[in-house]
């Protein structure tokens, strides 16, 4: 079964790829704390498109707005469509995500 959440994320990537022409393969980057896992993305993509898919992952990087620490966050919980994180130094949840929080289309190879 495909969840609406995954369908929406994958659908946006597919739409963006189609703007480049007639795709034969795509490369997608999925952040460590994005709202979808690489496995969920691949499963949904395989039901929606017949192109080759390469997935790269991006490490999460944050900056703590309380103590100023920059680096990898501590993951408290990874839920279906969100990831709860905190500063590994002070425990604050007031963080600015620098990288690793998104899904984006990196490249498209067209026919």
C-alpha positions in Angstrom: 0.0 0.0 0.0 1.2 3.5 -0.9 0.7 6.2 1.7 -0.5 9.6 0.5 2.5 11.2 2.2 5.0 9.2 0.1 2.9 9.6 -3.0 3.0 13.4 -2.7 6.8 13.5 -2.2 7.6 11.1 -5.0 5.0 12.7 -7.3 6.7 16.1 -6.9 10.1 14.6 -7.9 8.5 12.8 -10.9 6.8 16.1 -12.1 10.1 17.9 -11.8 12.0 15.2 -13.7 9.4 15.3 -16.6 10.1 19.0 -17.0 13.6 18.0 -18.3 12.2 15.9 -21.2 11.5 12.2 -21.3 13.4 10.7 -18.4 15.1 7.3 -18.5 16.8 7.7 -15.1 16.9 10.0 -12.1 19.2 10.6 -9.1 17.5 11.7 -5.9 19.0 12.9 -2.7 17.3 12.1 0.5 18.4 13.6 3.8 18.8 11.6 7.0 16.0 13.5 8.7 13.7 14.0 5.7 10.1 13.0 6.0 10.6 9.8 4.0 13.2 7.0 4.1 15.1 5.8 1.0 13.3 2.5 1.2 9.8 4.2 1.3 10.8 6.5 -1.6 12.1 3.5 -3.7 8.9 1.4 -3.0 6.6 4.3 -4.0 8.7 5.3 -7.0 8.6 1.8 -8.4 4.8 2.0 -8.4 4.7 5.4 -10.1 7.5 5.4 -12.7 9.4 2.9 -14.8 12.7 4.8 -14.9 16.0 3.8 -13.3 16.4 5.3 -9.8 19.6 6.1 -8.0 19.3 7.4 -4.4 22.0 9.2 -2.5 21.7 10.2 1.1 22.7 13.4 2.8 23.9 13.6 6.4 21.9 15.8 8.7 23.7 19.0 9.9 22.1 21.5 12.4 23.0 24.6 14.3 21.6 24.9 17.9 20.0 28.2 18.5 20.6 27.9 22.3 24.2 26.8 22.7 25.5 27.4 19.2 26.8 23.9 18.5 27.0 23.0 14.8 27.0 19.4 13.7 24.9 16.2 13.6 21.7 16.2 15.7 20.7 13.6 18.1 17.7 11.7 16.7 15.1 11.2 19.4 12.5 9.5 17.2 11.9 8.8 13.6 8.2 8.7 12.9 6.3 8.0 9.7 6.6 11.5 8.2 8.9 13.4 10.6 12.0 13.1 12.6 12.3 14.5 16.2 15.8 15.8 16.9 17.7 17.6 19.6 21.1 19.2 20.2 23.5 16.5 21.4 25.3 19.0 23.6 22.5 20.9 25.5 19.3 18.9 24.6 17.6 21.9 23.0 15.1 21.2 20.3 15.4 24.8 18.9 17.6 23.8 16.0 18.2 25.2 12.5 18.5 22.4 9.9 21.5 23.2 7.6 21.3 20.0 5.5 19.8 16.6 5.5 16.1 17.6 6.0 15.0 17.5 2.4 14.4 15.3 -0.7 15.5 16.8 -4.0 16.1 15.8 -7.6 19.8 15.9 -8.3 19.9 14.8 -11.9 17.9 13.5 -14.8 19.0 11.5 -17.8 16.6 11.8 -20.7 16.0 9.5 -23.6 
